[in-house]
Amino acid sequence: MESDLLHTEKILADRKTFFLDLKENARGRVVKITEDVGGNRDTIMVPAEILGDFIAALSDIQATNDSQ
């Protein structure tokens, strides 16, 4: 299945690199989040339609972390 890359972001954190790719395919849009640590990669796919919920959950986690 072919995917078109619409946007990408890269975040460097110590020895990890995170890639956030907005892609579109025949089934819709997804955000592919890849963690690369020394060549070992783990990936999750977040459907674009729940991206707002995903970001809200991360914001809640950040707020909890910042308050401690």
PQR file of N, CA, C, O and H, with PARSE charges and radii, in Angstrom:
ATOM      1  N   MET A   1       0.849  -1.180   0.000 -0.4000 1.5000
ATOM      2  CA  MET A   1       0.000   0.000   0.000 -0.0000 2.0000
ATOM      3  C   MET A   1       0.892   1.241   0.000  0.5500 1.7000
ATOM      4  O   MET A   1       1.766   1.373   0.857 -0.5500 1.4000
ATOM      5  N   GLU A   2       0.682   2.140  -0.945 -0.4000 1.5000
ATOM      6  CA  GLU A   2       1.463   3.361  -1.087 -0.0000 2.0000
ATOM      7  C   GLU A   2       0.971   4.405  -0.094  0.5500 1.7000
ATOM      8  O   GLU A   2      -0.234   4.546   0.118 -0.5500 1.4000
ATOM      9  H   GLU A   2      -0.028   2.032  -1.642  0.4000 1.0000
ATOM     10  N   SER A   3       1.899   5.133   0.515 -0.4000 1.5000
ATOM     11  CA  SER A   3       1.568   6.240   1.400 -0.0000 2.0000
ATOM     12  C   SER A   3       2.274   7.488   0.902  0.5500 1.7000
ATOM     13  O   SER A   3       3.417   7.435   0.450 -0.5500 1.4000
ATOM     14  H   SER A   3       2.877   5.018   0.343  0.4000 1.0000
ATOM     15  N   ASP A   4       1.579   8.605   0.992 -0.4000 1.5000
ATOM     16  CA  ASP A   4       2.174   9.883   0.635 -0.0000 2.0000
ATOM     17  C   ASP A   4       2.517  10.643   1.900  0.5500 1.7000
ATOM     18  O   ASP A   4       1.674  10.813   2.780 -0.5500 1.4000
ATOM     19  H   ASP A   4       0.650   8.648   1.359  0.4000 1.0000
ATOM     20  N   LEU A   5       3.760  11.100   1.989 -0.4000 1.5000
ATOM     21  CA  LEU A   5       4.221  11.890   3.118 -0.0000 2.0000
ATOM     22  C   LEU A   5       3.766  13.327   2.912  0.5500 1.7000
ATOM     23  O   LEU A   5       4.113  13.958   1.913 -0.5500 1.4000
ATOM     24  H   LEU A   5       4.445  10.962   1.273  0.4000 1.0000
ATOM     25  N   LEU A   6       2.982  13.847   3.869 -0.4000 1.5000
ATOM     26  CA  LEU A   6       2.452  15.204   3.770 -0.0000 2.0000
ATOM     27  C   LEU A   6       3.272  16.200   4.579  0.5500 1.7000
ATOM     28  O   LEU A   6       3.391  17.365   4.200 -0.5500 1.4000
ATOM     29  H   LEU A   6       2.701  13.335   4.681  0.4000 1.0000
ATOM     30  N   HIS A   7       3.841  15.740   5.700 -0.4000 1.5000
ATOM     31  CA  HIS A   7       4.625  16.614   6.584 -0.0000 2.0000
ATOM     32  C   HIS A   7       5.467  15.740   7.496  0.5500 1.7000
ATOM     33  O   HIS A   7       5.067  14.629   7.841 -0.5500 1.4000
ATOM     34  H   HIS A   7       3.745  14.793   6.008  0.4000 1.0000
ATOM     35  N   THR A   8       6.627  16.237   7.886 -0.4000 1.5000
ATOM     36  CA  THR A   8       7.469  15.490   8.818 -0.0000 2.0000
ATOM     37  C   THR A   8       8.127  16.440   9.807  0.5500 1.7000
ATOM     38  O   THR A   8       8.428  17.587   9.475 -0.5500 1.4000
ATOM     39  H   THR A   8       6.952  17.140   7.606  0.4000 1.0000
ATOM     40  N   GLU A   9       8.346  15.960  11.011 -0.4000 1.5000
ATOM     41  CA  GLU A   9       9.062  16.685  12.062 -0.0000 2.0000
ATOM     42  C   GLU A   9      10.067  15.724  12.673  0.5500 1.7000
ATOM     43  O   GLU A   9       9.844  14.514  12.713 -0.5500 1.4000
ATOM     44  H   GLU A   9       8.102  15.029  11.281  0.4000 1.0000
ATOM     45  N   LYS A  10      11.180  16.277  13.148 -0.4000 1.5000
ATOM     46  CA  LYS A  10      12.228  15.466  13.775 -0.0000 2.0000
ATOM     47  C   LYS A  10      12.581  16.101  15.113  0.5500 1.7000
ATOM     48  O   LYS A  10      12.793  17.310  15.202 -0.5500 1.4000
ATOM     49  H   LYS A  10      11.362  17.259  13.115  0.4000 1.0000
ATOM     50  N   ILE A  11      12.642  15.268  16.157 -0.4000 1.5000
ATOM     51  CA  ILE A  11      12.977  15.742  17.498 -0.0000 2.0000
ATOM     52  C   ILE A  11      14.175  14.940  17.991  0.5500 1.7000
ATOM     53  O   ILE A  11      14.153  13.709  17.991 -0.5500 1.4000
ATOM     54  H   ILE A  11      12.470  14.285  16.085  0.4000 1.0000
ATOM     55  N   LEU A  12      15.219  15.649  18.409 -0.4000 1.5000
ATOM     56  CA  LEU A  12      16.408  15.008  18.974 -0.0000 2.0000
ATOM     57  C   LEU A  12      16.348  15.119  20.490  0.5500 1.7000
ATOM     58  O   LEU A  12      16.123  16.203  21.028 -0.5500 1.4000
ATOM     59  H   LEU A  12      15.236  16.649  18.409  0.4000 1.0000
ATOM     60  N   ALA A  13      16.549  13.997  21.182 -0.4000 1.5000
ATOM     61  CA  ALA A  13      16.505  13.956  22.643 -0.0000 2.0000
ATOM     62  C   ALA A  13      17.566  12.984  23.131  0.5500 1.7000
ATOM     63  O   ALA A  13      17.389  11.768  23.056 -0.5500 1.4000
ATOM     64  H   ALA A  13      16.732  13.116  20.745  0.4000 1.0000
ATOM     65  N   ASP A  14      18.673  13.528  23.631 -0.4000 1.5000
ATOM     66  CA  ASP A  14      19.801  12.708  24.072 -0.0000 2.0000
ATOM     67  C   ASP A  14      20.209  11.743  22.958  0.5500 1.7000
ATOM     68  O   ASP A  14      20.617  12.174  21.879 -0.5500 1.4000
ATOM     69  H   ASP A  14      18.817  14.516  23.692  0.4000 1.0000
ATOM     70  N   ARG A  15      20.099  10.440  23.221 -0.4000 1.5000
ATOM     71  CA  ARG A  15      20.525   9.466  22.211 -0.0000 2.0000
ATOM     72  C   ARG A  15      19.364   8.950  21.368  0.5500 1.7000
ATOM     73  O   ARG A  15      19.525   8.013  20.586 -0.5500 1.4000
ATOM     74  H   ARG A  15      19.768  10.091  24.098  0.4000 1.0000
ATOM     75  N   LYS A  16      18.205   9.560  21.530 -0.4000 1.5000
ATOM     76  CA  LYS A  16      17.020   9.147  20.777 -0.0000 2.0000
ATOM     77  C   LYS A  16      16.682  10.192  19.723  0.5500 1.7000
ATOM     78  O   LYS A  16      16.933  11.385  19.898 -0.5500 1.4000
ATOM     79  H   LYS A  16      18.075  10.321  22.166  0.4000 1.0000
ATOM     80  N   THR A  17      16.110   9.717  18.635 -0.4000 1.5000
ATOM     81  CA  THR A  17      15.554  10.598  17.613 -0.0000 2.0000
ATOM     82  C   THR A  17      14.112  10.172  17.386  0.5500 1.7000
ATOM     83  O   THR A  17      13.819   8.989  17.208 -0.5500 1.4000
ATOM     84  H   THR A  17      15.905   8.748  18.494  0.4000 1.0000
ATOM     85  N   PHE A  18      13.225  11.143  17.395 -0.4000 1.5000
ATOM     86  CA  PHE A  18      11.814  10.885  17.120 -0.0000 2.0000
ATOM     87  C   PHE A  18      11.449  11.506  15.780  0.5500 1.7000
ATOM     88  O   PHE A  18      11.797  12.653  15.501 -0.5500 1.4000
ATOM     89  H   PHE A  18      13.463  12.103  17.539  0.4000 1.0000
ATOM     90  N   PHE A  19      10.746  10.740  14.955 -0.4000 1.5000
ATOM     91  CA  PHE A  19      10.240  11.224  13.686 -0.0000 2.0000
ATOM     92  C   PHE A  19       8.718  11.208  13.761  0.5500 1.7000
ATOM     93  O   PHE A  19       8.126  10.195  14.134 -0.5500 1.4000
ATOM     94  H   PHE A  19      10.463   9.808  15.181  0.4000 1.0000
ATOM     95  N   LEU A  20       8.087  12.315  13.412 -0.4000 1.5000
ATOM     96  CA  LEU A  20       6.630  12.408  13.370 -0.0000 2.0000
ATOM     97  C   LEU A  20       6.253  12.718  11.930  0.5500 1.7000
ATOM     98  O   LEU A  20       6.550  13.798  11.420 -0.5500 1.4000
ATOM     99  H   LEU A  20       8.568  13.137  13.109  0.4000 1.0000
ATOM    100  N   ASP A  21       5.604  11.775  11.285 -0.4000 1.5000
ATOM    101  CA  ASP A  21       5.267  11.890   9.872 -0.0000 2.0000
ATOM    102  C   ASP A  21       3.762  11.851   9.673  0.5500 1.7000
ATOM    103  O   ASP A  21       3.098  10.903  10.090 -0.5500 1.4000
ATOM    104  H   ASP A  21       5.362  10.898  11.699  0.4000 1.0000
ATOM    105  N   LEU A  22       3.224  12.888   9.031 -0.4000 1.5000
ATOM    106  CA  LEU A  22       1.824  12.881   8.635 -0.0000 2.0000
ATOM    107  C   LEU A  22       1.764  12.263   7.251  0.5500 1.7000
ATOM    108  O   LEU A  22       2.378  12.759   6.306 -0.5500 1.4000
ATOM    109  H   LEU A  22       3.764  13.659   8.692  0.4000 1.0000
ATOM    110  N   LYS A  23       1.016  11.173   7.144 -0.4000 1.5000
ATOM    111  CA  LYS A  23       0.928  10.429   5.884 -0.0000 2.0000
ATOM    112  C   LYS A  23      -0.529  10.256   5.493  0.5500 1.7000
ATOM    113  O   LYS A  23      -1.436  10.332   6.322 -0.5500 1.4000
ATOM    114  H   LYS A  23       0.517  10.770   7.911  0.4000 1.0000
ATOM    115  N   GLU A  24      -0.719  10.025   4.212 -0.4000 1.5000
ATOM    116  CA  GLU A  24      -2.061   9.759   3.709 -0.0000 2.0000
ATOM    117  C   GLU A  24      -2.001   8.551   2.783  0.5500 1.7000
ATOM    118  O   GLU A  24      -1.097   8.425   1.957 -0.5500 1.4000
ATOM    119  H   GLU A  24       0.018   9.963   3.539  0.4000 1.0000
ATOM    120  N   ASN A  25      -2.984   7.666   2.938 -0.4000 1.5000
ATOM    121  CA  ASN A  25      -3.097   6.517   2.039 -0.0000 2.0000
ATOM    122  C   ASN A  25      -4.572   6.329   1.696  0.5500 1.7000
ATOM    123  O   ASN A  25      -5.403   7.179   2.017 -0.5500 1.4000
ATOM    124  H   ASN A  25      -3.719   7.768   3.609  0.4000 1.0000
ATOM    125  N   ALA A  26      -4.882   5.244   1.062 -0.4000 1.5000
ATOM    126  CA  ALA A  26      -6.259   4.999   0.620 -0.0000 2.0000
ATOM    127  C   ALA A  26      -7.253   4.941   1.780  0.5500 1.7000
ATOM    128  O   ALA A  26      -8.445   5.185   1.588 -0.5500 1.4000
ATOM    129  H   ALA A  26      -4.207   4.554   0.801  0.4000 1.0000
ATOM    130  N   ARG A  27      -6.771   4.619   2.980 -0.4000 1.5000
ATOM    131  CA  ARG A  27      -7.658   4.513   4.152 -0.0000 2.0000
ATOM    132  C   ARG A  27      -7.771   5.816   4.931  0.5500 1.7000
ATOM    133  O   ARG A  27      -8.582   5.904   5.853 -0.5500 1.4000
ATOM    134  H   ARG A  27      -5.804   4.421   3.136  0.4000 1.0000
ATOM    135  N   GLY A  28      -6.979   6.831   4.586 -0.4000 1.5000
ATOM    136  CA  GLY A  28      -7.058   8.120   5.276 -0.0000 2.0000
ATOM    137  C   GLY A  28      -5.694   8.607   5.727  0.5500 1.7000
ATOM    138  O   GLY A  28      -4.660   8.158   5.233 -0.5500 1.4000
ATOM    139  H   GLY A  28      -6.321   6.759   3.837  0.4000 1.0000
ATOM    140  N   ARG A  29      -5.710   9.535   6.677 -0.4000 1.5000
ATOM    141  CA  ARG A  29      -4.470  10.126   7.189 -0.0000 2.0000
ATOM    142  C   ARG A  29      -4.101   9.532   8.538  0.5500 1.7000
ATOM    143  O   ARG A  29      -4.962   9.214   9.358 -0.5500 1.4000
ATOM    144  H   ARG A  29      -6.550   9.900   7.078  0.4000 1.0000
ATOM    145  N   VAL A  30      -2.798   9.392   8.746 -0.4000 1.5000
ATOM    146  CA  VAL A  30      -2.268   8.905  10.017 -0.0000 2.0000
ATOM    147  C   VAL A  30      -1.002   9.680  10.354  0.5500 1.7000
ATOM    148  O   VAL A  30      -0.321  10.216   9.479 -0.5500 1.4000
ATOM    149  H   VAL A  30      -2.098   9.650   8.080  0.4000 1.0000
ATOM    150  N   VAL A  31      -0.709   9.722  11.648 -0.4000 1.5000
ATOM    151  CA  VAL A  31       0.573  10.240  12.096 -0.0000 2.0000
ATOM    152  C   VAL A  31       1.394   9.029  12.525  0.5500 1.7000
ATOM    153  O   VAL A  31       1.006   8.282  13.422 -0.5500 1.4000
ATOM    154  H   VAL A  31      -1.262   9.287  12.359  0.4000 1.0000
ATOM    155  N   LYS A  32       2.515   8.855  11.876 -0.4000 1.5000
ATOM    156  CA  LYS A  32       3.430   7.755  12.191 -0.0000 2.0000
ATOM    157  C   LYS A  32       4.510   8.338  13.106  0.5500 1.7000
ATOM    158  O   LYS A  32       5.221   9.268  12.725 -0.5500 1.4000
ATOM    159  H   LYS A  32       2.831   9.463  11.147  0.4000 1.0000
ATOM    160  N   ILE A  33       4.623   7.788  14.300 -0.4000 1.5000
ATOM    161  CA  ILE A  33       5.613   8.250  15.279 -0.0000 2.0000
ATOM    162  C   ILE A  33       6.650   7.153  15.435  0.5500 1.7000
ATOM    163  O   ILE A  33       6.336   6.038  15.853 -0.5500 1.4000
ATOM    164  H   ILE A  33       4.046   7.033  14.609  0.4000 1.0000
ATOM    165  N   THR A  34       7.898   7.483  15.093 -0.4000 1.5000
ATOM    166  CA  THR A  34       8.979   6.517  15.144 -0.0000 2.0000
ATOM    167  C   THR A  34      10.050   6.987  16.112  0.5500 1.7000
ATOM    168  O   THR A  34      10.480   8.140  16.071 -0.5500 1.4000
ATOM    169  H   THR A  34       8.153   8.388  14.753  0.4000 1.0000
ATOM    170  N   GLU A  35      10.476   6.084  16.979 -0.4000 1.5000
ATOM    171  CA  GLU A  35      11.581   6.328  17.909 -0.0000 2.0000
ATOM    172  C   GLU A  35      12.768   5.526  17.400  0.5500 1.7000
ATOM    173  O   GLU A  35      12.665   4.317  17.192 -0.5500 1.4000
ATOM    174  H   GLU A  35      10.127   5.148  17.012  0.4000 1.0000
ATOM    175  N   ASP A  36      13.895   6.200  17.200 -0.4000 1.5000
ATOM    176  CA  ASP A  36      15.123   5.541  16.754 -0.0000 2.0000
ATOM    177  C   ASP A  36      16.164   5.677  17.856  0.5500 1.7000
ATOM    178  O   ASP A  36      16.533   6.785  18.243 -0.5500 1.4000
ATOM    179  H   ASP A  36      13.978   7.182  17.368  0.4000 1.0000
ATOM    180  N   VAL A  37      16.632   4.540  18.354 -0.4000 1.5000
ATOM    181  CA  VAL A  37      17.688   4.516  19.369 -0.0000 2.0000
ATOM    182  C   VAL A  37      18.789   3.623  18.828  0.5500 1.7000
ATOM    183  O   VAL A  37      18.662   2.398  18.822 -0.5500 1.4000
ATOM    184  H   VAL A  37      16.332   3.640  18.040  0.4000 1.0000
ATOM    185  N   GLY A  38      19.864   4.238  18.377 -0.4000 1.5000
ATOM    186  CA  GLY A  38      21.002   3.477  17.867 -0.0000 2.0000
ATOM    187  C   GLY A  38      20.652   2.522  16.740  0.5500 1.7000
ATOM    188  O   GLY A  38      21.213   1.429  16.663 -0.5500 1.4000
ATOM    189  H   GLY A  38      19.967   5.233  18.381  0.4000 1.0000
ATOM    190  N   GLY A  39      19.738   2.914  15.867 -0.4000 1.5000
ATOM    191  CA  GLY A  39      19.362   2.056  14.749 -0.0000 2.0000
ATOM    192  C   GLY A  39      18.188   1.135  15.026  0.5500 1.7000
ATOM    193  O   GLY A  39      17.637   0.547  14.096 -0.5500 1.4000
ATOM    194  H   GLY A  39      19.283   3.802  15.930  0.4000 1.0000
ATOM    195  N   ASN A  40      17.794   0.997  16.287 -0.4000 1.5000
ATOM    196  CA  ASN A  40      16.607   0.202  16.631 -0.0000 2.0000
ATOM    197  C   ASN A  40      15.396   1.120  16.606  0.5500 1.7000
ATOM    198  O   ASN A  40      15.386   2.168  17.251 -0.5500 1.4000
ATOM    199  H   ASN A  40      18.242   1.475  17.043  0.4000 1.0000
ATOM    200  N   ARG A  41      14.380   0.721  15.859 -0.4000 1.5000
ATOM    201  CA  ARG A  41      13.208   1.577  15.682 -0.0000 2.0000
ATOM    202  C   ARG A  41      11.939   0.918  16.197  0.5500 1.7000
ATOM    203  O   ARG A  41      11.712  -0.280  16.026 -0.5500 1.4000
ATOM    204  H   ARG A  41      14.388  -0.131  15.334  0.4000 1.0000
ATOM    205  N   ASP A  42      11.124   1.743  16.832 -0.4000 1.5000
ATOM    206  CA  ASP A  42       9.775   1.357  17.237 -0.0000 2.0000
ATOM    207  C   ASP A  42       8.824   2.398  16.665  0.5500 1.7000
ATOM    208  O   ASP A  42       9.128   3.591  16.655 -0.5500 1.4000
ATOM    209  H   ASP A  42      11.308   2.716  16.971  0.4000 1.0000
ATOM    210  N   THR A  43       7.678   1.943  16.193 -0.4000 1.5000
ATOM    211  CA  THR A  43       6.742   2.840  15.521 -0.0000 2.0000
ATOM    212  C   THR A  43       5.326   2.607  16.014  0.5500 1.7000
ATOM    213  O   THR A  43       4.916   1.472  16.259 -0.5500 1.4000
ATOM    214  H   THR A  43       7.430   0.974  16.201  0.4000 1.0000
ATOM    215  N   ILE A  44       4.579   3.709  16.156 -0.4000 1.5000
ATOM    216  CA  ILE A  44       3.136   3.623  16.382 -0.0000 2.0000
ATOM    217  C   ILE A  44       2.459   4.484  15.321  0.5500 1.7000
ATOM    218  O   ILE A  44       3.051   5.427  14.794 -0.5500 1.4000
ATOM    219  H   ILE A  44       4.913   4.631  15.957  0.4000 1.0000
ATOM    220  N   MET A  45       1.217   4.147  15.020 -0.4000 1.5000
ATOM    221  CA  MET A  45       0.413   4.900  14.060 -0.0000 2.0000
ATOM    222  C   MET A  45      -0.795   5.462  14.805  0.5500 1.7000
ATOM    223  O   MET A  45      -1.508   4.727  15.489 -0.5500 1.4000
ATOM    224  H   MET A  45       0.736   3.381  15.448  0.4000 1.0000
ATOM    225  N   VAL A  46      -1.018   6.765  14.669 -0.4000 1.5000
ATOM    226  CA  VAL A  46      -2.158   7.423  15.302 -0.0000 2.0000
ATOM    227  C   VAL A  46      -3.079   7.926  14.194  0.5500 1.7000
ATOM    228  O   VAL A  46      -2.668   8.763  13.390 -0.5500 1.4000
ATOM    229  H   VAL A  46      -0.439   7.361  14.114  0.4000 1.0000
ATOM    230  N   PRO A  47      -4.308   7.437  14.137 -0.5600 1.5000
ATOM    231  CA  PRO A  47      -5.230   7.932  13.114  0.2800 2.0000
ATOM    232  C   PRO A  47      -5.436   9.445  13.271  0.5500 1.7000
ATOM    233  O   PRO A  47      -5.617   9.934  14.386 -0.5500 1.4000
ATOM    234  N   ALA A  48      -5.409  10.169  12.177 -0.4000 1.5000
ATOM    235  CA  ALA A  48      -5.514  11.629  12.219 -0.0000 2.0000
ATOM    236  C   ALA A  48      -6.808  12.089  12.888  0.5500 1.7000
ATOM    237  O   ALA A  48      -6.839  13.153  13.506 -0.5500 1.4000
ATOM    238  H   ALA A  48      -5.262   9.772  11.271  0.4000 1.0000
ATOM    239  N   GLU A  49      -7.882  11.293  12.769 -0.4000 1.5000
ATOM    240  CA  GLU A  49      -9.151  11.739  13.352 -0.0000 2.0000
ATOM    241  C   GLU A  49      -9.138  11.749  14.880  0.5500 1.7000
ATOM    242  O   GLU A  49     -10.006  12.381  15.483 -0.5500 1.4000
ATOM    243  H   GLU A  49      -7.856  10.429  12.267  0.4000 1.0000
ATOM    244  N   ILE A  50      -8.189  11.074  15.525 -0.4000 1.5000
ATOM    245  CA  ILE A  50      -8.098  11.140  16.994 -0.0000 2.0000
ATOM    246  C   ILE A  50      -6.870  11.922  17.451  0.5500 1.7000
ATOM    247  O   ILE A  50      -6.501  11.876  18.624 -0.5500 1.4000
ATOM    248  H   ILE A  50      -7.484  10.560  15.034  0.4000 1.0000
ATOM    249  N   LEU A  51      -6.243  12.636  16.527 -0.4000 1.5000
ATOM    250  CA  LEU A  51      -5.034  13.381  16.867 -0.0000 2.0000
ATOM    251  C   LEU A  51      -5.291  14.411  17.967  0.5500 1.7000
ATOM    252  O   LEU A  51      -4.448  14.599  18.844 -0.5500 1.4000
ATOM    253  H   LEU A  51      -6.543  12.673  15.574  0.4000 1.0000
ATOM    254  N   GLY A  52      -6.440  15.074  17.930 -0.4000 1.5000
ATOM    255  CA  GLY A  52      -6.785  16.042  18.982 -0.0000 2.0000
ATOM    256  C   GLY A  52      -6.828  15.397  20.358  0.5500 1.7000
ATOM    257  O   GLY A  52      -6.319  15.964  21.325 -0.5500 1.4000
ATOM    258  H   GLY A  52      -7.125  14.921  17.218  0.4000 1.0000
ATOM    259  N   ASP A  53      -7.431  14.219  20.454 -0.4000 1.5000
ATOM    260  CA  ASP A  53      -7.487  13.485  21.727 -0.0000 2.0000
ATOM    261  C   ASP A  53      -6.094  13.080  22.186  0.5500 1.7000
ATOM    262  O   ASP A  53      -5.777  13.147  23.373 -0.5500 1.4000
ATOM    263  H   ASP A  53      -7.844  13.758  19.669  0.4000 1.0000
ATOM    264  N   PHE A  54      -5.269  12.661  21.237 -0.4000 1.5000
ATOM    265  CA  PHE A  54      -3.904  12.238  21.539 -0.0000 2.0000
ATOM    266  C   PHE A  54      -3.095  13.416  22.092  0.5500 1.7000
ATOM    267  O   PHE A  54      -2.388  13.280  23.091 -0.5500 1.4000
ATOM    268  H   PHE A  54      -5.527  12.607  20.273  0.4000 1.0000
ATOM    269  N   ILE A  55      -3.207  14.571  21.433 -0.4000 1.5000
ATOM    270  CA  ILE A  55      -2.489  15.768  21.872 -0.0000 2.0000
ATOM    271  C   ILE A  55      -3.005  16.237  23.231  0.5500 1.7000
ATOM    272  O   ILE A  55      -2.215  16.653  24.078 -0.5500 1.4000
ATOM    273  H   ILE A  55      -3.781  14.683  20.622  0.4000 1.0000
ATOM    274  N   ALA A  56      -4.318  16.175  23.449 -0.4000 1.5000
ATOM    275  CA  ALA A  56      -4.900  16.564  24.738 -0.0000 2.0000
ATOM    276  C   ALA A  56      -4.374  15.671  25.858  0.5500 1.7000
ATOM    277  O   ALA A  56      -4.062  16.157  26.945 -0.5500 1.4000
ATOM    278  H   ALA A  56      -4.960  15.837  22.761  0.4000 1.0000
ATOM    279  N   ALA A  57      -4.277  14.385  25.601 -0.4000 1.5000
ATOM    280  CA  ALA A  57      -3.756  13.455  26.608 -0.0000 2.0000
ATOM    281  C   ALA A  57      -2.289  13.772  26.919  0.5500 1.7000
ATOM    282  O   ALA A  57      -1.883  13.758  28.081 -0.5500 1.4000
ATOM    283  H   ALA A  57      -4.530  13.990  24.718  0.4000 1.0000
ATOM    284  N   LEU A  58      -1.499  14.056  25.883 -0.4000 1.5000
ATOM    285  CA  LEU A  58      -0.098  14.433  26.112 -0.0000 2.0000
ATOM    286  C   LEU A  58       0.004  15.741  26.886  0.5500 1.7000
ATOM    287  O   LEU A  58       0.881  15.887  27.737 -0.5500 1.4000
ATOM    288  H   LEU A  58      -1.829  14.067  24.939  0.4000 1.0000
ATOM    289  N   SER A  59      -0.874  16.687  26.605 -0.4000 1.5000
ATOM    290  CA  SER A  59      -0.888  17.958  27.344 -0.0000 2.0000
ATOM    291  C   SER A  59      -1.215  17.739  28.814  0.5500 1.7000
ATOM    292  O   SER A  59      -0.624  18.376  29.685 -0.5500 1.4000
ATOM    293  H   SER A  59      -1.586  16.570  25.914  0.4000 1.0000
ATOM    294  N   ASP A  60      -2.164  16.831  29.094 -0.4000 1.5000
ATOM    295  CA  ASP A  60      -2.496  16.502  30.485 -0.0000 2.0000
ATOM    296  C   ASP A  60      -1.298  15.885  31.195  0.5500 1.7000
ATOM    297  O   ASP A  60      -1.023  16.201  32.353 -0.5500 1.4000
ATOM    298  H   ASP A  60      -2.644  16.314  28.386  0.4000 1.0000
ATOM    299  N   ILE A  61      -0.591  15.008  30.500 -0.4000 1.5000
ATOM    300  CA  ILE A  61       0.603  14.388  31.087 -0.0000 2.0000
ATOM    301  C   ILE A  61       1.666  15.449  31.348  0.5500 1.7000
ATOM    302  O   ILE A  61       2.310  15.438  32.397 -0.5500 1.4000
ATOM    303  H   ILE A  61      -0.815  14.751  29.559  0.4000 1.0000
ATOM    304  N   GLN A  62       1.855  16.363  30.403 -0.4000 1.5000
ATOM    305  CA  GLN A  62       2.837  17.428  30.584 -0.0000 2.0000
ATOM    306  C   GLN A  62       2.469  18.323  31.761  0.5500 1.7000
ATOM    307  O   GLN A  62       3.341  18.690  32.548 -0.5500 1.4000
ATOM    308  H   GLN A  62       1.333  16.372  29.550  0.4000 1.0000
ATOM    309  N   ALA A  63       1.205  18.677  31.896 -0.4000 1.5000
ATOM    310  CA  ALA A  63       0.755  19.516  32.994 -0.0000 2.0000
ATOM    311  C   ALA A  63       0.999  18.835  34.333  0.5500 1.7000
ATOM    312  O   ALA A  63       1.428  19.481  35.288 -0.5500 1.4000
ATOM    313  H   ALA A  63       0.496  18.379  31.256  0.4000 1.0000
ATOM    314  N   THR A  64       0.729  17.534  34.412 -0.4000 1.5000
ATOM    315  CA  THR A  64       0.984  16.774  35.636 -0.0000 2.0000
ATOM    316  C   THR A  64       2.475  16.765  35.950  0.5500 1.7000
ATOM    317  O   THR A  64       2.871  16.964  37.098 -0.5500 1.4000
ATOM    318  H   THR A  64       0.380  17.009  33.636  0.4000 1.0000
ATOM    319  N   ASN A  65       3.295  16.536  34.941 -0.4000 1.5000
ATOM    320  CA  ASN A  65       4.736  16.502  35.127 -0.0000 2.0000
ATOM    321  C   ASN A  65       5.269  17.863  35.560  0.5500 1.7000
ATOM    322  O   ASN A  65       6.120  17.942  36.446 -0.5500 1.4000
ATOM    323  H   ASN A  65       2.973  16.374  34.008  0.4000 1.0000
ATOM    324  N   ASP A  66       4.774  18.936  34.940 -0.4000 1.5000
ATOM    325  CA  ASP A  66       5.243  20.286  35.257 -0.0000 2.0000
ATOM    326  C   ASP A  66       4.848  20.715  36.677  0.5500 1.7000
ATOM    327  O   ASP A  66       5.528  21.541  37.286 -0.5500 1.4000
ATOM    328  H   ASP A  66       4.083  18.871  34.220  0.4000 1.0000
ATOM    329  N   SER A  67       3.763  20.160  37.197 -0.4000 1.5000
ATOM    330  CA  SER A  67       3.287  20.564  38.527 -0.0000 2.0000
ATOM    331  C   SER A  67       3.992  19.809  39.661  0.5500 1.7000
ATOM    332  O   SER A  67       3.767  20.108  40.834 -0.5500 1.4000
ATOM    333  H   SER A  67       3.211  19.489  36.702  0.4000 1.0000
ATOM    334  N   GLN A  68       4.834  18.844  39.322 -0.4000 1.5000
ATOM    335  CA  GLN A  68       5.499  18.058  40.367 -0.0000 2.0000
ATOM    336  C   GLN A  68       6.890  18.548  40.624  0.5500 1.7000
ATOM    337  O   GLN A  68       7.591  17.998  41.473 -0.5500 1.4000
ATOM    338  H   GLN A  68       5.017  18.601  38.370  0.4000 1.0000
TER
END
